[in-house]
Amino acid sequence: MRQIEDLLPISKPFIAKYDLLRTLVRRDLEARYKGSVLGNFWPLLNQFAQLLILTYVFSVVLKVRLTLKSLPDNNFTFGLWLFAGLLPWIAFSGGLIQSANSVIGQPNLVKKVVFPLGLLPLVPIFSSFIESSLGLIVLIIFVAFTSHTLHPTLALLPLVWIPQLLLTAGLGYLAAGFTVFLRDIPQTISVVLNIWMYATPIIYPATSIPPEWRNWIFWLNPMTAIVEVYRDLVINGEVKHWGEWGMSSLISLMIFCLGLWCYRKLRPAFADVL
């Protein structure tokens, strides 16, 4: 029987890098919780606890209400809505912060001539994405339980994952490359992400943004479209932001190309600095 790489129009070096990336991501996930009893269930428990805490704080203590036609008007609705916006942000910010140290944290691999250094920033990015997908499963279950329906739009989730991963990988390449020469980059990223989060309608609805600023936030901030499309697909069961998603995908692709280009230009000097 012919092997799968012989059936697909993909080169064998690409298949080899894919297998290596998959192995590195698996080892990274195993190393994060090595020695713990629950192992990789910890991200699921942490995100489930976060869902309950956010629901209690915003819906019970602060008595915030959000009316959605797809969900009943109760204390749990705002928590689900908020959690749906936090999931892509957690994957994005967590992967970006960890990717900044991915090269300087592996000096032995950097000095190996045959190792594909382009994979290093991708490992923490995919690890964070996989961890957030566990929370996404929890969210889908609770939305289905609360609304008594499972939206067919869930099948479109890969469409929003594409710009999310491209944006994270592009910025991750930039961060990882420049951190080798300037060790202040990870701290700078943390500050920028704090500002970026509040510039994205995650903990507040997009309708609360002043009309004169709303288009700028939607069309120039790629994370806004990603967050809103997440909510459209999982909670609302419809997509209202196709245009914004398209612009987000274009911006994310441009950032990915720029980040990869800069990383490749800086890569020959990594071994000398480290």
The 8 nearest C-alpha neighbors of each residue, nearest first, counted from 0:
[[1, 2, 3, 5, 6, 4, 7, 8],
 [0, 2, 5, 3, 6, 4, 7, 8],
 [3, 1, 5, 4, 0, 6, 7, 11],
 [2, 4, 6, 5, 7, 1, 0, 9],
 [5, 3, 7, 6, 2, 9, 11, 14],
 [6, 4, 3, 2, 7, 1, 8, 9],
 [5, 7, 3, 4, 2, 8, 1, 9],
 [6, 8, 4, 9, 5, 3, 10, 2],
 [9, 7, 10, 6, 5, 4, 11, 3],
 [10, 8, 7, 4, 11, 13, 14, 5],
 [9, 11, 13, 12, 14, 8, 4, 7],
 [10, 12, 14, 13, 15, 9, 4, 5],
 [13, 11, 15, 14, 10, 16, 9, 17],
 [12, 14, 16, 11, 15, 10, 17, 9],
 [13, 15, 11, 17, 12, 16, 18, 10],
 [14, 16, 12, 18, 13, 17, 11, 19],
 [17, 15, 19, 13, 18, 14, 20, 12],
 [16, 18, 14, 20, 15, 19, 13, 21],
 [19, 17, 21, 15, 16, 20, 14, 22],
 [18, 20, 16, 22, 17, 21, 23, 15],
 [21, 19, 23, 17, 22, 18, 16, 24],
 [20, 22, 18, 24, 19, 23, 17, 25],
 [21, 23, 19, 25, 20, 24, 26, 18],
 [22, 24, 20, 26, 25, 21, 27, 19],
 [25, 23, 27, 122, 21, 26, 22, 126],
 [24, 26, 22, 28, 27, 23, 21, 29],
 [27, 25, 29, 23, 24, 28, 30, 22],
 [28, 26, 24, 30, 25, 29, 23, 31],
 [29, 27, 25, 31, 26, 30, 24, 126],
 [28, 30, 26, 27, 31, 33, 32, 25],
 [31, 29, 33, 27, 28, 32, 26, 25],
 [32, 30, 28, 29, 33, 27, 39, 38],
 [33, 31, 38, 30, 35, 29, 34, 39],
 [34, 32, 30, 35, 29, 31, 38, 36],
 [33, 35, 32, 36, 38, 30, 37, 31],
 [36, 34, 38, 33, 32, 37, 39, 41],
 [35, 37, 38, 34, 32, 33, 40, 39],
 [38, 36, 40, 35, 41, 39, 32, 34],
 [37, 39, 32, 35, 40, 36, 41, 33],
 [40, 38, 41, 37, 32, 42, 28, 29],
 [39, 41, 43, 38, 37, 42, 44, 45],
 [40, 42, 44, 39, 43, 45, 38, 37],
 [43, 41, 45, 44, 40, 130, 46, 39],
 [42, 44, 40, 46, 41, 45, 133, 134],
 [43, 45, 47, 41, 42, 46, 48, 40],
 [46, 44, 42, 48, 47, 43, 41, 49],
 [45, 47, 49, 43, 48, 44, 134, 42],
 [46, 48, 44, 50, 49, 45, 43, 51],
 [49, 47, 45, 51, 46, 50, 44, 52],
 [50, 48, 46, 52, 47, 51, 53, 45],
 [49, 51, 47, 53, 48, 52, 82, 46],
 [50, 52, 54, 48, 49, 53, 55, 47],
 [53, 51, 49, 55, 54, 50, 56, 48],
 [54, 52, 56, 50, 55, 51, 78, 57],
 [53, 55, 78, 51, 52, 58, 57, 56],
 [54, 56, 59, 52, 53, 58, 57, 51],
 [57, 55, 60, 53, 54, 59, 58, 52],
 [58, 56, 61, 63, 54, 55, 60, 53],
 [57, 59, 62, 63, 74, 54, 55, 61],
 [58, 60, 55, 62, 56, 61, 57, 74],
 [59, 61, 56, 62, 57, 58, 55, 63],
 [60, 62, 57, 63, 58, 59, 56, 55],
 [63, 61, 58, 59, 60, 57, 64, 74],
 [64, 62, 58, 57, 61, 65, 77, 59],
 [65, 63, 62, 77, 66, 58, 74, 72],
 [64, 66, 77, 67, 63, 76, 72, 80],
 [65, 67, 72, 64, 68, 70, 71, 76],
 [68, 66, 69, 70, 65, 71, 72, 235],
 [67, 69, 70, 66, 71, 235, 72, 234],
 [68, 70, 67, 235, 146, 234, 71, 236],
 [71, 69, 146, 67, 68, 76, 72, 145],
 [70, 72, 73, 76, 69, 146, 67, 68],
 [73, 71, 66, 76, 70, 74, 67, 65],
 [74, 72, 75, 76, 71, 64, 77, 58],
 [75, 73, 58, 76, 59, 77, 54, 72],
 [74, 76, 78, 73, 77, 54, 79, 58],
 [77, 75, 79, 78, 74, 73, 80, 70],
 [76, 78, 80, 79, 75, 65, 81, 64],
 [77, 79, 54, 81, 75, 76, 80, 53],
 [80, 78, 82, 76, 77, 81, 83, 75],
 [79, 81, 77, 83, 78, 82, 76, 84],
 [82, 80, 78, 84, 83, 79, 77, 202],
 [81, 83, 85, 79, 84, 80, 78, 50],
 [84, 82, 80, 81, 85, 86, 230, 79],
 [85, 83, 226, 201, 81, 82, 86, 87],
 [84, 86, 82, 88, 83, 87, 89, 81],
 [85, 87, 89, 88, 83, 84, 131, 82],
 [88, 86, 90, 89, 85, 91, 84, 226],
 [87, 89, 91, 85, 86, 90, 92, 84],
 [90, 88, 86, 92, 91, 87, 93, 85],
 [89, 91, 128, 127, 87, 93, 88, 131],
 [92, 90, 88, 94, 89, 93, 167, 87],
 [93, 91, 95, 89, 94, 90, 88, 96],
 [94, 92, 90, 96, 95, 91, 89, 127],
 [93, 95, 124, 127, 97, 123, 91, 92],
 [96, 94, 92, 98, 171, 93, 97, 167],
 [97, 95, 93, 99, 98, 94, 92, 185],
 [96, 98, 94, 99, 95, 100, 123, 93],
 [97, 99, 120, 101, 95, 100, 171, 96],
 [98, 100, 175, 174, 97, 96, 101, 185],
 [101, 99, 98, 103, 102, 104, 97, 175],
 [100, 102, 98, 104, 120, 99, 119, 103],
 [103, 101, 104, 105, 100, 175, 119, 106],
 [104, 102, 105, 100, 101, 106, 179, 273],
 [103, 105, 102, 101, 100, 106, 107, 108],
 [106, 104, 102, 103, 107, 108, 109, 101],
 [107, 105, 109, 108, 103, 104, 273, 110],
 [108, 106, 110, 109, 105, 111, 104, 270],
 [109, 107, 111, 110, 106, 105, 114, 116],
 [110, 108, 106, 107, 111, 270, 105, 116],
 [109, 111, 270, 108, 107, 112, 106, 269],
 [112, 110, 108, 109, 114, 113, 107, 270],
 [111, 113, 114, 110, 109, 115, 108, 116],
 [112, 114, 111, 115, 116, 110, 108, 109],
 [113, 115, 111, 112, 116, 108, 109, 110],
 [116, 114, 117, 118, 113, 16, 119, 112],
 [117, 115, 118, 119, 114, 109, 108, 266],
 [116, 118, 115, 119, 120, 121, 263, 262],
 [117, 119, 121, 116, 120, 115, 20, 122],
 [118, 120, 121, 116, 122, 117, 101, 102],
 [121, 119, 98, 101, 122, 118, 171, 172],
 [120, 122, 124, 118, 119, 123, 125, 168],
 [121, 123, 24, 124, 125, 120, 119, 126],
 [124, 122, 126, 94, 125, 98, 121, 97],
 [125, 123, 94, 121, 127, 122, 126, 128],
 [124, 126, 128, 127, 122, 123, 129, 121],
 [125, 127, 123, 129, 128, 124, 24, 122],
 [128, 126, 130, 90, 94, 124, 125, 129],
 [127, 129, 125, 90, 131, 126, 130, 124],
 [130, 128, 132, 126, 131, 127, 125, 133],
 [129, 131, 127, 132, 128, 133, 42, 126],
 [130, 132, 134, 128, 133, 129, 90, 86],
 [131, 133, 135, 129, 134, 130, 128, 136],
 [134, 132, 136, 131, 135, 130, 43, 137],
 [135, 133, 137, 131, 132, 136, 46, 43],
 [134, 136, 132, 138, 133, 137, 139, 131],
 [135, 137, 139, 133, 134, 138, 140, 132],
 [138, 136, 134, 140, 135, 139, 141, 133],
 [137, 139, 135, 141, 136, 140, 142, 134],
 [140, 138, 142, 136, 141, 137, 143, 135],
 [141, 139, 143, 137, 138, 142, 144, 136],
 [140, 142, 144, 138, 143, 139, 145, 137],
 [141, 143, 145, 139, 144, 140, 146, 138],
 [144, 142, 148, 147, 140, 149, 146, 141],
 [143, 145, 141, 147, 142, 146, 140, 148],
 [146, 144, 142, 143, 147, 141, 70, 71],
 [145, 147, 70, 143, 148, 144, 142, 69],
 [148, 146, 143, 144, 145, 149, 142, 70],
 [149, 147, 143, 146, 150, 144, 142, 145],
 [148, 150, 143, 151, 147, 142, 139, 153],
 [149, 151, 236, 152, 153, 148, 233, 232],
 [152, 150, 153, 154, 149, 236, 155, 232],
 [151, 153, 232, 154, 150, 155, 236, 237],
 [154, 152, 151, 155, 156, 232, 150, 233],
 [153, 155, 152, 156, 151, 157, 232, 150],
 [154, 156, 153, 152, 157, 158, 232, 159],
 [155, 157, 158, 159, 153, 154, 160, 232],
 [158, 156, 160, 159, 155, 161, 154, 153],
 [159, 157, 156, 160, 155, 161, 162, 244],
 [160, 158, 161, 157, 156, 162, 225, 163],
 [159, 161, 157, 163, 158, 162, 164, 156],
 [160, 162, 159, 164, 163, 158, 165, 157],
 [163, 161, 248, 165, 251, 164, 160, 166],
 [164, 162, 160, 166, 161, 165, 167, 159],
 [165, 163, 167, 161, 166, 162, 168, 160],
 [164, 166, 162, 168, 251, 167, 255, 163],
 [167, 165, 251, 169, 163, 164, 168, 162],
 [168, 166, 164, 170, 169, 165, 171, 91],
 [167, 169, 171, 165, 166, 170, 164, 172],
 [255, 170, 168, 258, 166, 254, 172, 171],
 [169, 171, 173, 167, 172, 168, 258, 174],
 [172, 170, 168, 174, 95, 169, 98, 173],
 [171, 173, 258, 175, 169, 170, 174, 262],
 [174, 172, 258, 170, 176, 171, 175, 177],
 [173, 175, 99, 171, 177, 172, 176, 178],
 [176, 174, 99, 172, 178, 173, 177, 171],
 [177, 175, 262, 173, 174, 178, 179, 172],
 [176, 178, 179, 174, 180, 175, 181, 173],
 [179, 177, 181, 182, 175, 180, 184, 176],
 [178, 180, 177, 176, 181, 103, 182, 269],
 [179, 181, 178, 177, 182, 272, 176, 269],
 [182, 180, 178, 183, 179, 177, 184, 176],
 [181, 183, 178, 184, 180, 179, 185, 177],
 [184, 182, 181, 186, 185, 187, 178, 188],
 [183, 185, 187, 178, 182, 186, 188, 181],
 [186, 184, 188, 187, 183, 99, 96, 189],
 [187, 185, 189, 188, 184, 183, 190, 182],
 [186, 188, 184, 190, 185, 189, 183, 191],
 [187, 189, 191, 185, 186, 190, 192, 184],
 [190, 188, 192, 186, 187, 191, 193, 185],
 [189, 191, 187, 193, 188, 192, 186, 194],
 [190, 192, 188, 194, 193, 189, 195, 187],
 [193, 191, 195, 189, 194, 190, 196, 188],
 [194, 192, 190, 196, 191, 195, 189, 197],
 [195, 193, 191, 192, 196, 197, 198, 190],
 [194, 196, 192, 198, 193, 197, 191, 199],
 [197, 195, 199, 198, 193, 194, 192, 201],
 [196, 198, 199, 195, 194, 193, 200, 201],
 [197, 199, 195, 196, 194, 200, 216, 220],
 [198, 200, 196, 197, 223, 201, 195, 222],
 [201, 199, 203, 205, 204, 202, 223, 198],
 [200, 202, 84, 203, 199, 85, 81, 204],
 [201, 203, 200, 81, 204, 84, 197, 85],
 [202, 204, 200, 201, 205, 207, 81, 206],
 [205, 203, 206, 200, 207, 202, 201, 208],
 [204, 206, 200, 207, 208, 203, 213, 201],
 [207, 205, 204, 208, 209, 213, 210, 203],
 [206, 208, 205, 204, 209, 203, 210, 200],
 [207, 209, 206, 205, 213, 210, 212, 204],
 [210, 208, 212, 211, 213, 207, 206, 205],
 [211, 209, 213, 212, 208, 214, 206, 207],
 [210, 212, 209, 213, 214, 215, 208, 216],
 [213, 211, 210, 215, 209, 214, 216, 208],
 [212, 214, 210, 216, 215, 208, 211, 209],
 [215, 213, 217, 216, 212, 218, 211, 210],
 [214, 216, 218, 212, 213, 217, 219, 220],
 [217, 215, 213, 220, 214, 219, 218, 212],
 [218, 216, 214, 215, 223, 220, 219, 224],
 [217, 219, 215, 243, 216, 214, 220, 246],
 [220, 218, 215, 216, 217, 221, 247, 246],
 [219, 221, 216, 222, 223, 217, 218, 215],
 [222, 220, 247, 223, 224, 219, 225, 250],
 [221, 223, 225, 224, 220, 226, 199, 247],
 [224, 222, 226, 199, 221, 225, 217, 220],
 [223, 225, 227, 244, 222, 226, 243, 221],
 [224, 226, 222, 228, 223, 227, 159, 229],
 [227, 225, 84, 229, 223, 224, 228, 222],
 [226, 228, 224, 230, 229, 225, 231, 223],
 [229, 227, 231, 225, 230, 226, 224, 232],
 [230, 228, 226, 227, 232, 231, 233, 225],
 [231, 229, 227, 234, 228, 233, 232, 83],
 [230, 232, 228, 235, 238, 237, 229, 234],
 [231, 233, 236, 152, 229, 230, 153, 237],
 [234, 232, 230, 231, 153, 229, 236, 235],
 [235, 233, 230, 236, 231, 232, 142, 69],
 [236, 234, 231, 237, 69, 232, 233, 230],
 [237, 235, 232, 150, 152, 234, 231, 233],
 [238, 236, 231, 235, 232, 239, 152, 150],
 [237, 239, 231, 240, 232, 228, 241, 236],
 [240, 238, 241, 237, 231, 228, 242, 227],
 [239, 241, 243, 242, 238, 244, 228, 224],
 [242, 240, 244, 243, 239, 245, 238, 228],
 [241, 243, 245, 244, 240, 246, 239, 247],
 [242, 244, 246, 240, 245, 241, 224, 218],
 [243, 245, 247, 241, 242, 224, 246, 240],
 [246, 244, 242, 248, 243, 247, 241, 249],
 [245, 247, 249, 243, 248, 244, 250, 242],
 [248, 246, 221, 244, 250, 245, 249, 251],
 [247, 249, 162, 251, 245, 246, 250, 252],
 [248, 250, 246, 252, 251, 247, 253, 245],
 [251, 249, 253, 247, 252, 248, 246, 254],
 [250, 252, 166, 248, 254, 253, 249, 162],
 [253, 251, 255, 249, 250, 254, 165, 248],
 [254, 252, 250, 256, 255, 251, 257, 249],
 [255, 253, 257, 251, 169, 252, 256, 258],
 [169, 254, 256, 252, 258, 253, 257, 165],
 [255, 257, 253, 259, 254, 258, 260, 252],
 [258, 256, 254, 260, 255, 259, 253, 261],
 [257, 259, 169, 173, 172, 255, 261, 260],
 [258, 260, 262, 256, 261, 257, 172, 255],
 [259, 261, 257, 263, 258, 262, 256, 264],
 [262, 260, 264, 258, 263, 259, 257, 265],
 [261, 263, 259, 265, 176, 264, 260, 172],
 [262, 264, 266, 260, 261, 265, 259, 267],
 [265, 263, 261, 262, 266, 260, 267, 259],
 [264, 266, 262, 263, 267, 268, 261, 176],
 [265, 267, 263, 269, 268, 264, 262, 176],
 [268, 266, 269, 265, 264, 270, 263, 271],
 [267, 269, 271, 266, 270, 265, 272, 264],
 [270, 268, 266, 272, 271, 267, 273, 179],
 [269, 271, 273, 110, 272, 268, 109, 267],
 [270, 272, 268, 269, 273, 267, 110, 109],
 [273, 271, 269, 270, 268, 179, 180, 103],
 [272, 270, 271, 269, 106, 103, 179, 109]]
